[in-house]
Amino acid sequence: MSRVWEWITSKERTLEKYEEAKKEFRRILGKPVIMVPVELPDNLMHLRGEFCALENDKEFLKRVQRMCIRYIKKKHASKNASSEPNQKSST
C-alpha cells in the first residue's frame, strides 16, 4: 500500500502514478482481477468491429468468467487427485 500513500503525499500527482496506486489499492483491498490480452487472428480481421465490441459485451464477459471458473476448478481437482495417492489413510 506504499504506492497509494506515496501518491497521496506526493506533490507531483501524475496520472501514471495514480493508475499504479489505484492498481495496487485494488489488488490489496478489492476482488482479484486479471487482464488477459486477446489478439484477433489475421484471418478474422474483417470482424474487427465485432471483436472490439466483445470488451463491453456482458454476455461474452459472463461466458469467459464461467469458463475461467470451470478451468480453475478442473485444475484444482486434478492437483488434489494427483496428491491423494501419496497420502496414507489413518483407518
C-alpha positions as CSV (number, residue, x, y, z in Angstrom):
1,M,0.0,0.0,0.0
2,S,3.1,2.2,-0.1
3,R,2.4,3.3,-3.6
4,V,-1.0,4.6,-2.6
5,W,0.5,6.5,0.3
6,E,3.2,7.9,-1.9
7,W,0.7,9.2,-4.4
8,I,-1.4,10.8,-1.6
9,T,1.5,12.5,0.0
10,S,3.4,13.5,-3.2
11,K,3.2,16.9,-4.7
12,E,3.5,15.5,-8.2
13,R,0.3,13.7,-8.8
14,T,0.6,12.3,-12.3
15,L,-2.0,10.2,-14.0
16,E,0.6,7.4,-14.4
17,K,1.4,7.3,-10.6
18,Y,-2.4,7.5,-9.9
19,E,-3.0,4.4,-12.1
20,E,-0.2,2.5,-10.4
21,A,-1.6,3.4,-6.9
22,K,-5.1,2.5,-8.0
23,K,-4.0,-0.8,-9.3
24,E,-2.2,-1.7,-6.1
25,F,-5.1,-0.5,-4.0
26,R,-7.5,-2.7,-5.9
27,R,-5.0,-5.6,-5.7
28,I,-4.9,-5.3,-1.9
29,L,-8.4,-4.4,-1.0
30,G,-10.6,-5.4,-4.0
31,K,-11.5,-8.6,-5.6
32,P,-8.8,-10.2,-7.7
33,V,-8.9,-9.2,-11.4
34,I,-6.7,-10.3,-14.3
35,M,-6.3,-8.7,-17.6
36,V,-5.6,-11.1,-20.5
37,P,-4.7,-9.7,-23.9
38,V,-6.5,-11.5,-26.7
39,E,-5.4,-10.8,-30.3
40,L,-7.7,-11.1,-33.3
41,P,-6.2,-13.7,-35.7
42,D,-5.2,-12.3,-39.1
43,N,-7.8,-14.4,-40.9
44,L,-10.6,-12.7,-38.9
45,M,-9.6,-9.0,-39.5
46,H,-12.8,-8.5,-41.4
47,L,-14.6,-9.0,-38.0
48,R,-12.5,-6.3,-36.2
49,G,-15.5,-4.3,-35.1
50,E,-17.4,-7.3,-33.6
51,F,-14.2,-8.4,-31.9
52,C,-13.6,-5.0,-30.3
53,A,-17.3,-4.9,-29.2
54,L,-16.7,-8.0,-27.1
55,E,-14.9,-5.9,-24.5
56,N,-18.3,-4.4,-23.5
57,D,-20.5,-7.4,-24.2
58,K,-21.9,-8.5,-20.9
59,E,-22.9,-12.0,-22.2
60,F,-19.4,-12.6,-23.5
61,L,-17.8,-11.5,-20.3
62,K,-20.2,-13.8,-18.3
63,R,-19.2,-16.8,-20.5
64,V,-15.5,-16.0,-20.1
65,Q,-15.9,-15.8,-16.4
66,R,-17.7,-19.1,-16.3
67,M,-15.0,-20.7,-18.4
68,C,-12.3,-19.4,-16.0
69,I,-14.2,-20.8,-13.0
70,R,-14.5,-24.2,-14.7
71,Y,-10.9,-24.2,-15.7
72,I,-9.7,-23.3,-12.2
73,K,-12.0,-25.9,-10.6
74,K,-10.8,-28.6,-13.0
75,K,-7.1,-27.7,-12.5
76,H,-7.6,-27.7,-8.7
77,A,-9.4,-31.0,-8.8
78,S,-6.6,-32.6,-10.8
79,K,-4.0,-31.4,-8.4
80,N,-5.9,-32.8,-5.5
81,A,-6.4,-36.1,-7.3
82,S,-2.7,-36.4,-8.1
83,S,-1.7,-35.7,-4.5
84,E,-4.2,-38.1,-2.8
85,P,-2.5,-41.4,-3.7
86,N,0.6,-40.2,-1.9
87,Q,-1.3,-39.8,1.3
88,K,-2.0,-42.9,3.5
89,S,-5.3,-43.2,5.3
90,S,-5.3,-43.4,9.0
91,T,-8.0,-46.1,9.3
